[in-house]
Amino acid sequence: MRHRVALTLALLGLPLAAQDITGGLQTGLSLPVGDLKDKSGLGTNQFFGAHVGGHLDFNLTSHHQVRGQLTYHSLPGSGWGGFVDNQNDYKVLQVGADWVYNFQSPNQGWYTIAGASINSIKDDWEFTNGAGFRVSGSASQSGKLGIRGGGGYTFNRNFSLEGTLNQIFVDKNGSDGFGFDTATWAQVSAVFRFGR
């Protein structure tokens, strides 16, 4: 029985071992949209954030890839103004897998992205009233499902530009609730690849 299990695992591993595997880094802007940006007193009230991450590409064919990715997003907030001034700084750690379709090849041309992720998201908040009284704290949620889609263009085997729309389904209520159901942002990335 152990020999059958070992043989099965070895046979399953052969197709993956024979595939072209590359890796790389991505960095760029994370732009909150919807409630994550605009919900009064709860959103970032800020247009720009940033991200950095890494990925592994598994080239299945000349058109199809599976990409594993790990990305950290920082979405800083600015005050909403008024007698009680709220500020929310969001941070997201994202682990996911994307299906990438290359219209020409992995080394040049347009491509599309569709993916899913598991996310940990944290809100560091601060409330200040007109009298200078300040209260701060944080709320965090882990294991939240996210989806994303988008596309990009590969200029050469080492460099691409891509854009995606990301959405995480979060808890609105409770002690760690964010006051909205989905955290959504656009991501614009410079992608650097190695090992091709």
MIZAKOL-273890 format. One line per field, with one value per residue: y, x, z of N, C-alpha, C in turn; residue in one letter. Coordinates in nm, 4 decimals. Atoms other than C-alpha are relative to their C-alpha. Example, Ala and Ser with C-alpha at 12.3 -4.5 7.8 and 13.67 -1.06 7.14 Angstrom:
2
npy (-0.1190,-0.1190) .
npx (0.0890,-0.0820) .
npz (0.0000,-0.0060) .
capy (-0.4500,-0.1060) .
capx (1.2300,1.3670) .
capz (0.7800,0.7140) .
cpy (0.1200,0.1090) .
cpx (0.0900,-0.0770) .
cpz (0.0000,0.0730) .
res (A,S) .
% end
This chain:
196
npy (-0.1195,-0.1174,-0.0136,-0.0586,-0.1419,-0.0652,-0.0021,-0.0961,-0.1334,-0.0241,-0.0231,-0.1298,-0.1028,-0.0091,-0.1109,-0.1261,-0.0135,-0.0240,-0.1304,-0.1170,-0.0745,-0.1238,-0.0788,-0.1419,-0.0975,-0.1025,-0.1148,-0.1066,-0.0733,0.0609,-0.1146,0.0416,-0.0481,0.0385,-0.0280,-0.0018,-0.1379,-0.1083,0.0068,-0.1071,0.0411,0.1391,0.0223,-0.0633,-0.1393,-0.0223,0.0595,0.0879,0.0926,0.0657,0.1429,0.0708,0.1437,0.0939,0.0997,0.1112,0.0317,0.1361,-0.0052,0.1293,0.0021,-0.1321,-0.0973,0.0144,-0.0004,-0.0121,-0.0865,-0.0124,-0.1321,-0.0519,-0.1448,-0.0849,-0.1291,-0.1033,-0.0981,-0.0989,-0.0859,-0.1387,-0.0366,-0.0354,-0.1350,-0.0121,-0.0044,0.1269,0.0289,0.1421,0.0416,0.1457,0.0531,0.1419,0.0819,0.1275,0.1042,0.0787,0.1204,0.0439,0.0688,-0.0607,0.0627,-0.1016,0.0407,-0.0815,0.0024,0.0375,0.0927,-0.0570,-0.0929,-0.1241,-0.0193,-0.0225,0.1142,-0.0234,0.0589,0.0277,0.0679,0.0050,-0.0164,-0.0029,-0.1291,-0.0527,-0.1449,-0.0683,-0.1430,-0.0785,-0.1183,-0.1032,-0.1020,-0.1189,-0.0987,-0.1395,-0.0373,0.0629,0.1345,0.0957,0.1431,0.0787,0.1442,0.0724,0.1116,0.0851,0.1182,0.0914,0.1088,-0.0531,0.0341,-0.1101,0.0318,-0.1089,0.0184,-0.1119,0.0334,-0.0670,0.0119,0.0411,-0.0685,0.0958,0.1142,-0.0396,-0.1151,-0.0192,-0.0907,0.0594,-0.0606,0.0912,-0.0463,0.0958,-0.0150,0.0921,0.0049,-0.0207,-0.0102,-0.1375,-0.0247,0.0726,-0.0753,-0.0285,-0.0355,-0.1197,-0.0908,0.0252,0.1433,0.0334,-0.0909,0.0047,-0.0932,0.0241,0.0221,-0.0218,0.0603,0.0304,0.1402,0.0376,0.1457,0.0557,0.1428,0.0423) .
npx (0.0826,-0.0875,-0.0629,0.0991,0.0127,-0.1231,0.0020,0.1022,-0.0532,-0.1082,0.0607,0.0661,-0.1034,-0.0735,0.0419,-0.0402,-0.1451,-0.0393,0.0490,-0.0856,0.0354,-0.0752,0.0418,-0.0213,0.0471,0.0874,0.0188,0.0745,0.1027,0.1274,0.0902,0.1282,0.1225,0.1216,0.0047,-0.1352,-0.0491,0.0975,0.0991,-0.0350,-0.0462,-0.0475,-0.0920,-0.1318,0.0065,-0.1300,0.0015,-0.1132,-0.0674,-0.1101,-0.0132,-0.1216,0.0235,-0.0728,0.0850,-0.0553,0.0803,-0.0105,0.0412,0.0562,-0.0145,-0.0446,0.1052,0.0589,-0.0865,0.0551,-0.0899,0.0164,-0.0493,0.0058,-0.0099,0.0320,0.0549,0.0149,0.0989,0.0067,0.1174,-0.0109,0.1151,0.1250,0.0377,0.1165,-0.0269,-0.0687,-0.0809,-0.0338,-0.1001,-0.0101,-0.1114,0.0228,-0.1111,0.0521,-0.0935,0.0788,-0.0607,0.0986,-0.0355,0.0619,-0.0106,-0.0456,0.0076,-0.0845,0.0512,-0.1094,-0.0867,-0.0350,-0.1124,0.0370,0.1381,0.1094,0.0477,0.1076,-0.0207,0.1163,-0.0576,0.0624,-0.1005,0.0335,-0.0534,0.0024,0.0143,-0.0018,0.0295,-0.0486,0.0847,-0.0193,0.1048,-0.0391,0.1079,-0.0431,-0.0654,-0.1321,0.0064,-0.0372,0.0167,-0.0490,0.0125,-0.0100,0.0906,-0.0629,0.0728,-0.0883,0.0636,0.1094,-0.0071,-0.0081,-0.0058,-0.0566,-0.0058,-0.0626,-0.0830,-0.1280,-0.0775,-0.1378,-0.0876,-0.1055,0.0034,-0.0269,0.0755,0.1401,0.0866,0.1330,0.0998,0.1050,0.0977,0.0024,0.1109,-0.0013,0.1274,-0.0339,0.1115,0.0427,0.0341,-0.0750,-0.1079,-0.1016,0.0671,-0.0516,0.1087,0.0384,-0.0044,-0.1073,-0.1132,-0.0307,-0.1016,-0.0672,-0.1435,-0.0802,-0.1279,-0.1159,-0.0308,-0.1357,-0.0094,-0.1328,-0.0080,0.0511) .
npz (0.0000,-0.0040,0.1308,0.0905,-0.0342,0.0453,0.1459,0.0400,-0.0248,0.0963,0.1308,-0.0034,-0.0036,0.1265,0.0847,-0.0587,0.0069,0.1384,0.0432,-0.0141,-0.1203,-0.0165,-0.1146,0.0166,-0.0980,0.0521,-0.0881,0.0665,-0.0729,-0.0388,-0.0012,-0.0557,0.0645,-0.0722,-0.1436,-0.0568,0.0126,-0.0124,-0.1081,-0.0934,-0.1324,-0.0014,0.1111,-0.0104,0.0424,0.0631,0.1323,0.0273,-0.0886,0.0712,-0.0268,0.0404,-0.0156,0.0826,0.0648,0.0774,0.1186,0.0511,0.1400,0.0384,0.1464,0.0438,-0.0283,-0.1326,-0.1172,-0.1339,-0.0755,-0.1442,-0.0369,-0.1363,0.0155,-0.1152,0.0405,-0.1019,0.0449,-0.1071,-0.0004,-0.0435,-0.0815,0.0665,-0.0414,-0.0866,-0.1445,-0.0272,0.1190,0.0060,0.0983,0.0088,0.0796,0.0246,0.0485,0.0486,0.0422,0.0950,0.0567,0.0969,0.1243,0.1171,0.1308,0.0946,0.1398,0.0870,0.1362,0.0894,-0.0723,-0.1310,0.0133,0.0665,0.0396,-0.0957,-0.0779,-0.0960,-0.1330,-0.0840,-0.1148,-0.1320,-0.1045,-0.1429,-0.0414,-0.1350,0.0149,-0.1294,-0.0012,-0.1142,0.0033,-0.1017,-0.0058,-0.0757,0.0014,0.0050,-0.1257,-0.0041,-0.0576,0.1041,-0.0279,0.1127,-0.0149,0.1264,0.0267,0.1016,0.0441,0.0725,0.0733,0.0809,0.1419,0.0941,0.1431,0.0784,0.1434,0.0692,0.1136,0.0077,0.1221,-0.0203,0.0954,0.0318,-0.0914,-0.1380,-0.0506,0.0393,-0.0751,-0.0095,-0.0874,-0.0459,-0.0972,-0.1109,-0.0932,-0.1141,-0.0713,-0.1412,-0.0937,-0.0213,-0.1403,-0.1016,-0.0646,0.1008,0.1244,0.0658,0.0353,0.1392,0.0333,0.0941,0.0153,0.1428,0.0481,0.1271,-0.0205,0.1201,-0.0388,0.0842,-0.0293,0.0410,-0.0011,0.0006,0.0251,0.1316) .
capy (0.0000,0.2455,0.1736,0.2577,0.5862,0.6751,0.5818,0.7857,1.0908,1.0547,1.0323,1.3341,1.5286,1.4531,1.6979,1.9760,1.9058,1.9211,2.2606,2.5943,2.7633,3.1269,3.3774,3.7479,4.0575,4.3098,4.6587,4.9601,5.1491,5.0182,5.2549,5.2045,5.2379,5.2085,5.1923,5.1221,5.4758,5.6706,5.5476,5.8491,5.7914,5.4309,5.4469,5.5707,5.9061,5.8746,5.8007,5.6272,5.3234,5.0964,4.7279,4.4931,4.1174,3.8119,3.5408,3.2053,3.1373,2.7802,2.7849,2.4995,2.5795,2.8751,3.0412,2.9135,2.9872,2.9361,3.2037,3.1793,3.5208,3.6826,4.0589,4.3183,4.6289,4.9487,5.1781,5.4819,5.7095,6.0795,6.2552,6.3089,6.6479,6.7769,6.7885,6.4197,6.3537,5.9864,5.8303,5.4687,5.3025,4.9616,4.6903,4.3719,4.0542,3.8518,3.4926,3.3729,3.1847,3.3327,3.1795,3.3788,3.3540,3.4868,3.5860,3.5474,3.3885,3.4282,3.6365,3.9037,4.0441,4.0948,3.8679,3.8367,3.7453,3.5780,3.4768,3.4016,3.4749,3.4358,3.7660,3.9137,4.2756,4.5205,4.8688,5.0932,5.3714,5.6951,5.9308,6.2853,6.5327,6.9126,6.9287,6.7240,6.4004,6.1102,5.7407,5.4809,5.1091,4.8439,4.5858,4.2846,3.9976,3.6909,3.4134,3.6362,3.5242,3.7590,3.7594,3.9589,4.0083,4.2199,4.2156,4.3305,4.3585,4.1775,4.3932,4.1300,3.8153,4.0174,4.3048,4.3562,4.6164,4.4966,4.6189,4.4283,4.4962,4.3230,4.2577,4.1006,3.9915,4.1244,4.1312,4.4508,4.4143,4.2799,4.3827,4.3642,4.4761,4.7399,4.8922,4.7662,4.4253,4.4428,4.5998,4.6881,4.8417,4.8740,4.7574,4.8853,4.6880,4.6829,4.3114,4.1950,3.8291,3.6153,3.2687,3.2700) .
capx (0.0000,0.2796,0.4429,0.1200,0.0857,0.4503,0.4102,0.0895,0.2529,0.5565,0.3366,0.1331,0.4527,0.5991,0.3781,0.4538,0.8262,0.8364,0.6648,0.8411,0.8406,0.9448,0.9246,0.9244,0.8300,0.5519,0.5062,0.2902,-0.0208,-0.3258,-0.6198,-0.9166,-1.2632,-1.6206,-1.6782,-1.3097,-1.2380,-1.5639,-1.7682,-1.7698,-1.5715,-1.4848,-1.3022,-0.9518,-1.0611,-0.7355,-0.6762,-0.3365,-0.1927,0.0964,0.1791,0.4749,0.4801,0.6197,0.4864,0.5614,0.4384,0.3725,0.3630,0.1304,0.1241,0.2286,-0.1040,-0.2006,-0.0305,-0.1128,0.0357,0.0777,0.1126,0.1776,0.1171,0.1170,-0.0992,-0.0799,-0.3818,-0.3170,-0.6024,-0.6523,-0.8932,-1.2566,-1.2768,-1.5592,-1.5931,-1.4983,-1.2129,-1.1788,-0.8784,-0.8511,-0.5295,-0.5879,-0.3274,-0.3912,-0.1836,-0.3036,-0.2164,-0.3738,-0.3717,-0.4441,-0.5227,-0.3372,-0.4214,-0.1515,-0.2877,0.0557,0.3062,0.4297,0.7210,0.5281,0.1830,-0.1509,-0.2833,-0.5847,-0.5975,-0.8701,-0.7923,-0.8951,-0.7195,-0.7281,-0.6725,-0.5864,-0.7016,-0.6432,-0.7813,-0.5766,-0.8198,-0.8030,-1.0831,-1.0074,-1.2736,-1.2597,-1.1458,-0.8336,-0.9558,-0.8049,-0.9019,-0.7255,-0.7490,-0.7597,-0.9888,-0.8645,-1.0141,-0.8307,-0.9148,-1.1372,-1.2093,-1.1120,-1.1466,-0.9710,-0.9634,-0.7789,-0.5141,-0.1726,0.0885,0.4242,0.6911,0.9653,1.0500,1.1400,0.8884,0.5093,0.2549,-0.0800,-0.3976,-0.6513,-0.9654,-0.9560,-1.2481,-1.2465,-1.5642,-1.5366,-1.7563,-1.9558,-2.0601,-1.9176,-1.6226,-1.3866,-1.6409,-1.5388,-1.8847,-1.9042,-1.9346,-1.6619,-1.3176,-1.2414,-0.9369,-0.7724,-0.4126,-0.1633,0.1634,0.5048,0.5917,0.9537,1.0194,1.3279,1.4341,1.3098) .
capz (0.0000,0.0839,-0.2516,-0.4351,-0.2486,-0.3211,-0.6890,-0.7191,-0.5602,-0.7864,-1.0977,-0.9895,-0.9314,-1.2753,-1.4693,-1.2218,-1.2198,-1.5987,-1.6141,-1.6484,-1.3061,-1.2646,-0.9843,-0.9341,-0.7405,-0.7844,-0.6412,-0.7104,-0.6058,-0.4203,-0.4723,-0.2351,-0.3904,-0.2636,0.1127,0.1824,0.0621,0.0859,0.3847,0.6145,0.9334,0.8355,0.5007,0.4332,0.2837,0.0886,-0.2789,-0.2664,-0.0934,-0.1884,-0.2109,-0.2430,-0.2926,-0.4586,-0.6873,-0.8499,-1.2041,-1.3165,-1.6984,-1.7927,-2.1678,-2.3810,-2.2933,-1.9475,-1.6150,-1.2511,-1.0273,-0.6522,-0.4908,-0.1524,-0.1322,0.1470,0.0977,0.3044,0.2685,0.4911,0.5905,0.6408,0.8758,0.7847,0.9617,1.1778,1.5568,1.5797,1.3360,1.2406,1.0673,0.9486,0.8262,0.6642,0.6079,0.4093,0.3828,0.0835,-0.0144,-0.3343,-0.6613,-1.0032,-1.3387,-1.6050,-1.9745,-2.2118,-2.5536,-2.7169,-2.4773,-2.1176,-2.2535,-2.4463,-2.5043,-2.3317,-2.0560,-1.8249,-1.4557,-1.2472,-0.8917,-0.5364,-0.2100,0.1666,0.3449,0.6797,0.7082,0.9929,1.0622,1.2936,1.3838,1.5768,1.6862,1.7994,1.9128,1.8999,2.2650,2.1813,2.3432,2.1464,2.1379,1.9235,1.8654,1.5997,1.4455,1.2506,1.0558,0.9254,0.6809,0.4685,0.1115,-0.1678,-0.5448,-0.8141,-1.1862,-1.4369,-1.7022,-1.8067,-2.0741,-2.0788,-2.2443,-2.2302,-2.0357,-1.7242,-1.7012,-1.7114,-1.6078,-1.4767,-1.3141,-1.1062,-0.9079,-0.5672,-0.3353,0.0126,0.1865,0.5449,0.8543,0.8901,1.2545,1.5785,1.7923,1.4931,1.2320,0.9795,0.9229,0.5619,0.3890,0.1233,0.1056,-0.2573,-0.4214,-0.7606,-0.7835,-1.0421,-1.0421,-1.1992,-1.2220,-1.2335,-1.3235,-1.2733,-1.3887,-1.7489) .
cpy (0.1254,0.0230,0.0620,0.1488,0.0766,0.0106,0.1024,0.1423,0.0349,0.0300,0.1344,0.1134,0.0167,0.1147,0.1358,0.0212,0.0337,0.1392,0.1086,0.0811,0.1220,0.0726,0.1466,0.0821,0.0957,0.1110,0.1073,0.0637,-0.0882,0.1161,-0.0422,0.0628,-0.0445,0.0375,0.0069,0.1396,0.1017,-0.0053,0.0936,-0.0547,-0.1398,-0.0302,0.0741,0.1501,0.0416,-0.0743,-0.1058,-0.0890,-0.0649,-0.1480,-0.0505,-0.1488,-0.0820,-0.1022,-0.1100,-0.0289,-0.1427,0.0020,-0.1388,-0.0224,0.1378,0.1083,-0.0017,-0.0058,-0.0083,0.0776,-0.0029,0.1338,0.0309,0.1498,0.0695,0.1367,0.0923,0.1085,0.1044,0.0893,0.1434,0.0352,0.0418,0.1411,-0.0006,0.0005,-0.1269,-0.0395,-0.1456,-0.0225,-0.1509,-0.0384,-0.1507,-0.0662,-0.1378,-0.0912,-0.1015,-0.1174,-0.0568,-0.0755,0.0631,-0.0933,0.1121,-0.0584,0.0995,-0.0107,-0.0382,-0.1063,0.0607,0.1065,0.1308,0.0019,0.0185,-0.1289,0.0432,-0.0774,-0.0223,-0.0790,0.0052,0.0074,-0.0164,0.1204,0.0220,0.1516,0.0635,0.1482,0.0589,0.1332,0.0949,0.1017,0.1134,0.0983,0.1407,0.0453,-0.0645,-0.1372,-0.1026,-0.1431,-0.0752,-0.1479,-0.0667,-0.1077,-0.0839,-0.1214,-0.0853,-0.1074,0.0440,-0.0291,0.1261,-0.0515,0.1179,-0.0352,0.1213,-0.0473,0.0771,-0.0183,-0.0338,0.0624,-0.0896,-0.1076,0.0385,0.1083,0.0060,0.1132,-0.0636,0.0781,-0.1012,0.0746,-0.1104,0.0264,-0.1080,0.0099,0.0018,0.0051,0.1467,0.0320,-0.0813,0.0834,0.0344,0.0332,0.1311,0.1000,-0.0083,-0.1465,-0.0402,0.1090,-0.0154,0.1022,-0.0426,-0.0078,0.0178,-0.0399,0.0013,-0.1388,-0.0326,-0.1515,-0.0445,-0.1478,-0.0456,-0.0246) .
cpx (0.0867,0.0667,-0.0958,-0.0161,0.1228,0.0034,-0.1017,0.0496,0.1107,-0.0565,-0.0724,0.1013,0.0739,-0.0477,0.0423,0.1501,0.0459,-0.0409,0.1032,-0.0490,0.0908,-0.0519,0.0237,-0.0549,-0.0953,-0.0135,-0.0761,-0.1009,-0.1206,-0.0960,-0.1367,-0.1168,-0.1188,0.0084,0.1387,0.0611,-0.1007,-0.0942,0.0430,0.0350,0.0576,0.1008,0.1310,-0.0047,0.1313,0.0012,0.1083,0.0370,0.1107,0.0010,0.1356,-0.0261,0.0873,-0.0948,0.0845,-0.0959,0.0281,-0.0553,-0.0459,0.0098,0.0514,-0.1050,-0.0481,0.1071,-0.0860,0.1028,-0.0371,0.0584,-0.0205,0.0243,-0.0417,-0.0437,-0.0067,-0.0896,-0.0169,-0.1220,0.0348,-0.1297,-0.1199,-0.0454,-0.1241,0.0404,0.0705,0.0716,0.0452,0.1081,0.0152,0.1144,-0.0199,0.1269,-0.0555,0.1168,-0.0812,0.0827,-0.1015,0.0575,-0.0796,0.0121,0.0331,-0.0103,0.0795,-0.0511,0.1073,0.0884,0.0299,0.1093,-0.0337,-0.1492,-0.0975,-0.0348,-0.1132,0.0289,-0.1361,0.0510,-0.0853,0.1099,-0.0617,0.0735,-0.0092,-0.0001,-0.0127,-0.0271,0.0567,-0.0731,0.0343,-0.1124,0.0509,-0.1161,0.0583,0.0714,0.1382,0.0013,0.0206,-0.0188,0.0506,-0.0161,0.0164,-0.1076,0.0667,-0.0869,0.0957,-0.0815,-0.1139,0.0243,0.0034,0.0016,0.0640,-0.0005,0.0631,0.0803,0.1301,0.0646,0.1436,0.0851,0.1138,-0.0019,0.0171,-0.0917,-0.1405,-0.0608,-0.1381,-0.0886,-0.1060,-0.0976,-0.0135,-0.1199,0.0103,-0.1357,0.0302,-0.1269,-0.0299,-0.0153,0.0879,0.1155,0.1125,-0.0625,0.0534,-0.1096,-0.0411,0.0278,0.1169,0.1062,0.0487,0.1080,0.0497,0.1496,0.0702,0.1428,0.1021,0.0460,0.1378,0.0134,0.1455,-0.0071,-0.0548,0.1130) .
cpz (0.0000,-0.1350,-0.1010,0.0257,-0.0496,-0.1519,-0.0520,0.0192,-0.0984,-0.1381,-0.0059,-0.0033,-0.1301,-0.0887,0.0569,-0.0105,-0.1409,-0.0475,0.0266,0.1201,0.0092,0.1224,-0.0260,0.1142,-0.0693,0.1038,-0.0761,0.0916,0.0288,0.0247,0.0537,-0.0749,0.0841,0.1471,0.0630,-0.0091,0.0503,0.1194,0.1124,0.1388,0.0059,-0.1104,0.0193,-0.0277,-0.0670,-0.1327,-0.0196,0.1170,-0.0814,0.0337,-0.0485,0.0215,-0.0910,-0.0593,-0.0629,-0.1138,-0.0427,-0.1424,-0.0442,-0.1502,-0.0399,0.0284,0.1446,0.1085,0.1254,0.0799,0.1480,0.0422,0.1470,-0.0105,0.1290,-0.0520,0.1211,-0.0573,0.1103,-0.0136,0.0327,0.0709,-0.0819,0.0358,0.0870,0.1467,0.0459,-0.1293,0.0055,-0.1046,0.0076,-0.0934,-0.0134,-0.0526,-0.0351,-0.0359,-0.0793,-0.0515,-0.0975,-0.1172,-0.1130,-0.1191,-0.0960,-0.1410,-0.0836,-0.1433,-0.1011,0.0663,0.1362,-0.0092,-0.0699,-0.0289,0.1146,0.0744,0.0927,0.1279,0.0652,0.1192,0.1249,0.1041,0.1382,0.0569,0.1498,-0.0136,0.1381,-0.0200,0.1286,-0.0061,0.1140,-0.0109,0.0868,-0.0042,0.0052,0.1265,0.0129,0.0648,-0.1110,0.0500,-0.1233,0.0305,-0.1347,-0.0061,-0.1077,-0.0275,-0.0823,-0.0704,-0.0885,-0.1483,-0.0845,-0.1423,-0.0719,-0.1471,-0.0643,-0.1182,0.0024,-0.1348,0.0362,-0.1097,-0.0455,0.1080,0.1461,0.0559,-0.0598,0.0808,0.0036,0.0950,0.0355,0.0894,0.1035,0.0893,0.1074,0.0688,0.1499,0.0840,0.0277,0.1480,0.0944,0.0524,-0.0964,-0.1353,-0.0557,-0.0365,-0.1460,-0.0319,-0.0890,0.0013,-0.1438,-0.0330,-0.1376,0.0284,-0.1343,0.0353,-0.1117,0.0423,-0.0582,0.0149,-0.0126,-0.0394,-0.1322,-0.0946) .
res (M,R,H,R,V,A,L,T,L,A,L,L,G,L,P,L,A,A,Q,D,I,T,G,G,L,Q,T,G,L,S,L,P,V,G,D,L,K,D,K,S,G,L,G,T,N,Q,F,F,G,A,H,V,G,G,H,L,D,F,N,L,T,S,H,H,Q,V,R,G,Q,L,T,Y,H,S,L,P,G,S,G,W,G,G,F,V,D,N,Q,N,D,Y,K,V,L,Q,V,G,A,D,W,V,Y,N,F,Q,S,P,N,Q,G,W,Y,T,I,A,G,A,S,I,N,S,I,K,D,D,W,E,F,T,N,G,A,G,F,R,V,S,G,S,A,S,Q,S,G,K,L,G,I,R,G,G,G,G,Y,T,F,N,R,N,F,S,L,E,G,T,L,N,Q,I,F,V,D,K,N,G,S,D,G,F,G,F,D,T,A,T,W,A,Q,V,S,A,V,F,R,F,G,R) .
% end
